[in-house]
Amino acid sequence: MERPIRVLVAKPGLDGHDRGAKVIARALRDAGMEVIYTGLRQTAEQIVNAAIQEDVDCVAMSILSGAHNTLLPKVVELLNGENASDILVLGGGVIPDEDIPFLKDKGIREIFTPGSPTQAIIDYIRENVKR
């Protein structure tokens, strides 16, 4: 029997609001995925270390602080440095539409902004996790 998809839900930077991340974590868990929630105010290094230690298939980061163009690509860069480029990296939160192409160019596979249906996130992860 195949193990469930493992997702690390993280809040990078100084952002202190995690309601959205908790909603996503719960939805993923209800969909049968194993969810590891790292809590608030995580550095890129902490997120990558947790992702490696927990052997996750996906890192889903929620950010509202405006530091998305710095912090999200840093996580991808560090994962690549750990030979973990097979981990699916997603972003979400308050991210302006004009910043999304830059983030995707830096390796964030998809961005989910406020109002994105949780089912769309679940489906995207299921369709794009490398097994």
SVG drawing of the C-alpha trace seen along z (x, -y; Angstrom):
<svg xmlns="http://www.w3.org/2000/svg" viewBox="-13 -43 37 45">
<polyline fill="none" stroke="black" stroke-width="0.4" points="0.0,0.0 1.3,-3.4 2.0,-5.9 -0.1,-9.1 1.3,-12.2 3.3,-14.1 2.9,-17.9 4.8,-20.4 2.7,-23.6 4.9,-26.5 4.7,-30.2 8.0,-31.8 9.2,-35.2 7.8,-37.5 4.1,-36.9 2.1,-36.3 -1.3,-35.3 -1.8,-31.6 -5.6,-31.1 -5.3,-30.4 -2.4,-28.0 -4.4,-26.1 -7.4,-25.9 -5.3,-24.4 -3.5,-22.0 -6.9,-20.7 -8.3,-20.4 -5.2,-18.4 -5.4,-16.2 -9.1,-15.6 -8.2,-14.6 -6.0,-11.8 -2.6,-13.5 -0.1,-13.6 0.5,-17.2 3.4,-18.6 2.7,-22.2 5.9,-24.1 4.2,-27.0 4.8,-30.8 7.9,-32.8 10.0,-30.1 13.2,-30.8 13.9,-29.3 16.5,-27.1 14.1,-25.8 11.5,-25.0 14.0,-23.1 15.5,-21.3 12.0,-20.2 11.1,-19.2 14.2,-17.0 13.8,-15.4 10.1,-14.7 10.7,-13.3 7.9,-15.4 6.5,-15.3 5.4,-18.9 6.1,-22.2 3.2,-24.6 4.0,-28.0 1.6,-30.7 2.8,-34.3 1.1,-37.6 4.0,-39.8 5.0,-41.0 8.4,-39.2 7.3,-36.5 9.7,-37.4 12.6,-36.9 11.6,-34.0 9.8,-31.6 12.6,-31.5 15.1,-31.0 13.3,-27.8 13.6,-26.5 17.3,-27.4 18.0,-25.7 16.0,-22.6 18.0,-22.4 21.2,-22.7 20.1,-19.6 19.3,-17.6 15.6,-17.8 14.4,-19.5 11.8,-16.7 9.8,-18.3 6.8,-20.2 6.9,-23.8 3.7,-25.8 3.0,-29.3 -0.2,-31.0 -1.5,-34.0 -1.6,-37.7 0.6,-37.7 0.0,-40.3 -0.8,-38.9 2.2,-40.8 4.6,-38.8 3.4,-35.4 5.4,-35.0 8.6,-35.9 7.9,-33.3 7.1,-30.6 10.3,-31.4 12.1,-30.9 10.7,-27.4 7.4,-27.9 5.2,-25.6 1.9,-27.2 0.5,-30.1 -2.9,-30.0 -4.2,-33.4 -7.1,-34.2 -10.3,-32.7 -8.7,-29.6 -10.9,-26.6 -9.2,-24.1 -10.2,-21.3 -8.2,-23.0 -5.1,-22.9 -5.7,-19.2 -6.2,-18.3 -3.0,-20.2 -0.9,-18.4 -2.3,-15.0 -1.7,-15.6 1.8,-17.1 3.6,-15.2 6.3,-13.0 6.1,-9.4"/>
</svg>
